[in-house]
């Protein structure tokens, strides 16, 4: 006989408080191997979202390197990444406040290497010529689009760098051959995003350090190349989706050779710099990560024999890989473990846990384990998602009651849901909610064709897949049709708003820095995404009609359910005006609505107090509109029209 307390779904008491969640939660942004030392970047909500370089010495001791207020974060492409390089004990990093590149020897003060108004990312060290080579984004031309180039930077001057490669809208991943004679890089132009089509180039260095004539190795407008990498023998490798799947290839004797054809993804959408899914061990093996059906696997590939051997780890998500010699750093997570840093000994194939991004130890009785599901959707297609059931060892719901369901929409929209332990998910499930984390058509991890389902159809395919996923759970008796909610951030916020305006399935929604006006977004956003919508909707202004037809702001007359909006007031990706316009329109209709703006936050919340407030406020809002009493004491939210 069960000794669980019987309480309605949504009102269960949970030990996972927001204070507990934000107190021990840091994010891992980058990992670096430098000799015997190991470095990583921690994003710390408790320090206002500051990014700190942490060094782990061979004896296991750790120390922070960059002193406050230095914050290691670049704004190239606004999303950043690739903000730290360590070479023989010297750190080179971008500082968030002024975007200047600094050098620092641990124990000394950082020294500026570059002038203001220029941004840098993805640096590599050119040992032959004692300099850095990196991506530069120049914002000095007033009233014009920023200019992206690949530049060489001296280690003493502050001239901004010598341009090596130009004339494309975007560049990434400069890689120098082991003998220092060649440079490989990726480039692409508007309207493509890097997952649509990129080009892989190689050029020889000339005696003066500039580059000779470049050779196009692979790629184009309809082929996405990811992570060029030189083997220790000087053979160029890369990932391409030319067969629908991001697979591994090498360029040898001017010929492209597939290394291991597999219906799996060895690459990811390049939203940030510094991404890596493979590298070379000292014995020539390729240590690689790939995903199938939403789950990740680490493996060892012997290129000349084509043999792929799994490396068994108790993790289902791999977010980063850094390899040097016989050592590998892996950022990995699982449904019961937060993202952590593992150190692999590639000669023994053993691993050591170095760091957990959260220091919480959670009783398994409060952890909801996701189930990968497939379900039918529009046009006789299949969509993917992860289902999290309500889970709390202390409580059960009254017989016959079905749980409220929160359908969660990832950002991007070219991205994917993760199976790693997310305390923001467990906050809900341990209180009696079910969650459906949707990988709608357009998400990554299921091949190029699945990713391109969203082309010309953003605001249609994603809505259908979210609605059909919710109805699928209702039909299975796993959700209450009268308590279906939806939330998402950024592009997920758009899907949330569109679902409330254009569908009648959901009974409430929460938009975090979401898009309400697609036309305004096309006119006012940063360079990296300024033509993103050309492929997702249509060229602007030629297809202005589509932008208006799919913008929730123009159809608030069709919106009939409660809505809460969250917005960072320094957001350069989705301007705050988008949330304000939606709030005012819903308020004027007399529908229950709340708006919470956050000073000092950008695209995504980084400060502990704001993360806490947003999570609690959304729970409070849904509790009020669905009529249940939370077990926690939560600061009230000003809900208009309730």
Secondary structure, DSSP 4 states (H G I P E B T S, - for coil): ----EE--TT----S--HHHHHHTBEEEEEEEEETTEEEEEEEEGGGTTEEEEEEE-TTS-EEE-SPTT--B---TTTT-B--EEEETTEEEEEBTTT--EEEEETTS--EE-S-TTEEEEEEEEETTTTEEEEEEEE--STTS--EEEEEEE-SS--S--EEEE-SSSEEEEEEE-TTSSEEEEEEE-TT--TTT--EEEEEEBPTTS-B---EEEEEBTTB-EEEEEE-TTS-EEEEE-TTSS-EEEEEETTEEEES---SSBS----SSBS--SEEE-TTSPEEEEEEETTEEEEEEEETTTTEEEEE--S-SEEEEEEEETTEEEEEEEETTEEEEEEEEETTTTEEEEEEESB-----GGG-PPPEEEEEEEGGGEEEEEEEE----TTEEPPTT----EEEEE-SSSS-----S--HHHHHHHTTT-EEEEEE-TT-SSS-HHHHGGGTTTTTTHHHHHHHHHHHHHHHTTSS-TTSEEEEEETHHHHHHHHHHHH-SS-SEEEEES--S-HHHHHHSS-GGGTTHHHHHT--TTTTHHHHHHT-GGGGGGG--SEEEEEEETT-SSS-THHHHHHHHHHHHHT--EEEEEETT--SS--SHHHHHHHHHHHHHHHHHHHT---SS-------BT-
